[in-house]
Amino acid sequence: MAAFVIADTRIENAEAYEDYKKQARAIAESYGGRYRARGGELDVIDSDLWSPTRVVIIEFPDMESARAFANSPEYAPVAKLRHANAKSTVIIVDGV
């Protein structure tokens, strides 16, 4: 069953964040990830609990693959780039 990494990101240093995007995509794809949304236009219908900024959705074959990507040694230094140049909330959710 598919699983999704969903991230909401407020970029604080756009130039430096470009390096993060390039590296993260290659790593996600190496774990079977396919980008389904990447910062496109948002139409917020309700925002009682959350006001999204920039949403990224990556589909993985399963939870195991999504977790392997998020916790991989390859991604750890790249995640530091994200933390240094943006604020974000990232979740992994099981598909149906």
Phi and psi restraints in degrees (value plus and minus 20) as a CYANA .aco file:
   2 ALA   PHI     -81.4   -41.4
   2 ALA   PSI     135.3   175.3
   3 ALA   PHI    -154.7  -114.7
   3 ALA   PSI     135.1   175.1
   4 PHE   PHI    -147.5  -107.5
   4 PHE   PSI     112.3   152.3
   5 VAL   PHI    -112.3   -72.3
   5 VAL   PSI     103.2   143.2
   6 ILE   PHI    -140.9  -100.9
   6 ILE   PSI     105.6   145.6
   7 ALA   PHI    -146.3  -106.3
   7 ALA   PSI     118.0   158.0
   8 ASP   PHI    -134.5   -94.5
   8 ASP   PSI     104.0   144.0
   9 THR   PHI    -150.0  -110.0
   9 THR   PSI     114.1   154.1
  10 ARG   PHI    -128.4   -88.4
  10 ARG   PSI      85.0   125.0
  11 ILE   PHI     -94.8   -54.8
  11 ILE   PSI     111.3   151.3
  12 GLU   PHI    -127.6   -87.6
  12 GLU   PSI     -42.1    -2.1
  13 ASN   PHI    -157.3  -117.3
  13 ASN   PSI      70.6   110.6
  14 ALA   PHI     -80.9   -40.9
  14 ALA   PSI     -59.5   -19.5
  15 GLU   PHI     -83.5   -43.5
  15 GLU   PSI     -69.5   -29.5
  16 ALA   PHI     -87.2   -47.2
  16 ALA   PSI     -51.5   -11.5
  17 TYR   PHI     -87.7   -47.7
  17 TYR   PSI     -45.6    -5.6
  18 GLU   PHI     -78.6   -38.6
  18 GLU   PSI     -58.7   -18.7
  19 ASP   PHI     -84.4   -44.4
  19 ASP   PSI     -60.8   -20.8
  20 TYR   PHI     -79.4   -39.4
  20 TYR   PSI     -69.3   -29.3
  21 LYS   PHI     -77.9   -37.9
  21 LYS   PSI     -63.8   -23.8
  22 LYS   PHI     -83.1   -43.1
  22 LYS   PSI     -68.2   -28.2
  23 GLN   PHI     -89.0   -49.0
  23 GLN   PSI     -62.3   -22.3
  24 ALA   PHI     -83.2   -43.2
  24 ALA   PSI     -60.8   -20.8
  25 ARG   PHI     -80.2   -40.2
  25 ARG   PSI     -67.2   -27.2
  26 ALA   PHI     -80.9   -40.9
  26 ALA   PSI     -60.4   -20.4
  27 ILE   PHI     -89.4   -49.4
  27 ILE   PSI     -65.7   -25.7
  28 ALA   PHI     -77.9   -37.9
  28 ALA   PSI     -64.4   -24.4
  29 GLU   PHI     -84.2   -44.2
  29 GLU   PSI     -53.0   -13.0
  30 SER   PHI     -87.7   -47.7
  30 SER   PSI     -38.4     1.6
  31 TYR   PHI    -121.3   -81.3
  31 TYR   PSI      -6.0    34.0
  32 GLY   PHI      68.6   108.6
  32 GLY   PSI     -10.8    29.2
  33 GLY   PHI     -95.3   -55.3
  33 GLY   PSI     122.2   162.2
  34 ARG   PHI    -149.0  -109.0
  34 ARG   PSI     101.7   141.7
  35 TYR   PHI     -88.4   -48.4
  35 TYR   PSI     107.9   147.9
  36 ARG   PHI    -128.0   -88.0
  36 ARG   PSI     -45.9    -5.9
  37 ALA   PHI    -172.0  -132.0
  37 ALA   PSI     123.2   163.2
  38 ARG   PHI    -169.0  -129.0
  38 ARG   PSI      57.1    97.1
  39 GLY   PHI      53.7    93.7
  39 GLY   PSI       4.3    44.3
  40 GLY   PHI     -95.5   -55.5
  40 GLY   PSI    -194.3  -154.3
  41 GLU   PHI     -79.4   -39.4
  41 GLU   PSI     116.9   156.9
  42 LEU   PHI    -130.3   -90.3
  42 LEU   PSI     120.6   160.6
  43 ASP   PHI    -145.0  -105.0
  43 ASP   PSI      75.0   115.0
  44 VAL   PHI     -99.3   -59.3
  44 VAL   PSI      97.2   137.2
  45 ILE   PHI    -106.5   -66.5
  45 ILE   PSI     -66.8   -26.8
  46 ASP   PHI    -154.4  -114.4
  46 ASP   PSI     126.5   166.5
  47 SER   PHI    -161.6  -121.6
  47 SER   PSI      19.2    59.2
  48 ASP   PHI     -82.8   -42.8
  48 ASP   PSI     -57.7   -17.7
  49 LEU   PHI    -127.8   -87.8
  49 LEU   PSI     -38.3     1.7
  50 TRP   PHI    -179.1  -139.1
  50 TRP   PSI     115.9   155.9
  51 SER   PHI    -138.0   -98.0
  51 SER   PSI      73.0   113.0
  52 PRO   PHI     -85.2   -45.2
  52 PRO   PSI     134.1   174.1
  53 THR   PHI    -132.8   -92.8
  53 THR   PSI     -82.5   -42.5
  54 ARG   PHI    -162.0  -122.0
  54 ARG   PSI      90.1   130.1
  55 VAL   PHI    -121.2   -81.2
  55 VAL   PSI     113.8   153.8
  56 VAL   PHI    -142.5  -102.5
  56 VAL   PSI     113.6   153.6
  57 ILE   PHI    -146.3  -106.3
  57 ILE   PSI     104.3   144.3
  58 ILE   PHI    -140.3  -100.3
  58 ILE   PSI     103.5   143.5
  59 GLU   PHI    -111.4   -71.4
  59 GLU   PSI     112.9   152.9
  60 PHE   PHI    -139.2   -99.2
  60 PHE   PSI     139.0   179.0
  61 PRO   PHI     -79.3   -39.3
  61 PRO   PSI     -51.2   -11.2
  62 ASP   PHI    -185.6  -145.6
  62 ASP   PSI     153.1   193.1
  63 MET   PHI     -80.3   -40.3
  63 MET   PSI     -59.3   -19.3
  64 GLU   PHI     -79.1   -39.1
  64 GLU   PSI     -64.7   -24.7
  65 SER   PHI     -86.5   -46.5
  65 SER   PSI     -61.5   -21.5
  66 ALA   PHI     -83.6   -43.6
  66 ALA   PSI     -64.5   -24.5
  67 ARG   PHI     -87.0   -47.0
  67 ARG   PSI     -57.9   -17.9
  68 ALA   PHI     -81.8   -41.8
  68 ALA   PSI     -62.3   -22.3
  69 PHE   PHI     -80.7   -40.7
  69 PHE   PSI     -74.0   -34.0
  70 ALA   PHI     -80.6   -40.6
  70 ALA   PSI     -51.4   -11.4
  71 ASN   PHI    -124.9   -84.9
  71 ASN   PSI      -8.8    31.2
  72 SER   PHI     -94.1   -54.1
  72 SER   PSI     130.5   170.5
  73 PRO   PHI     -85.3   -45.3
  73 PRO   PSI     -46.1    -6.1
  74 GLU   PHI     -90.5   -50.5
  74 GLU   PSI     -56.3   -16.3
  75 TYR   PHI    -101.9   -61.9
  75 TYR   PSI     -45.5    -5.5
  76 ALA   PHI     -71.5   -31.5
  76 ALA   PSI     -70.7   -30.7
  77 PRO   PHI     -89.8   -49.8
  77 PRO   PSI     -47.5    -7.5
  78 VAL   PHI     -92.4   -52.4
  78 VAL   PSI     -58.2   -18.2
  79 ALA   PHI     -79.8   -39.8
  79 ALA   PSI     -53.9   -13.9
  80 LYS   PHI     -82.7   -42.7
  80 LYS   PSI     -54.7   -14.7
  81 LEU   PHI     -81.9   -41.9
  81 LEU   PSI     -62.9   -22.9
  82 ARG   PHI     -82.2   -42.2
  82 ARG   PSI     -68.0   -28.0
  83 HIS   PHI     -81.9   -41.9
  83 HIS   PSI     -53.5   -13.5
  84 ALA   PHI     -96.7   -56.7
  84 ALA   PSI     -41.5    -1.5
  85 ASN   PHI    -144.0  -104.0
  85 ASN   PSI     -15.5    24.5
  86 ALA   PHI    -180.3  -140.3
  86 ALA   PSI     141.5   181.5
  87 LYS   PHI    -127.3   -87.3
  87 LYS   PSI     120.3   160.3
  88 SER   PHI    -174.1  -134.1
  88 SER   PSI     139.5   179.5
  89 THR   PHI    -142.5  -102.5
  89 THR   PSI     109.7   149.7
  90 VAL   PHI    -150.4  -110.4
  90 VAL   PSI     112.1   152.1
  91 ILE   PHI    -151.0  -111.0
  91 ILE   PSI     140.5   180.5
  92 ILE   PHI    -140.4  -100.4
  92 ILE   PSI     108.5   148.5
  93 VAL   PHI    -149.4  -109.4
  93 VAL   PSI     119.5   159.5
  94 ASP   PHI     -91.4   -51.4
  94 ASP   PSI     117.1   157.1
  95 GLY   PHI    -101.1   -61.1
  95 GLY   PSI     159.5   199.5
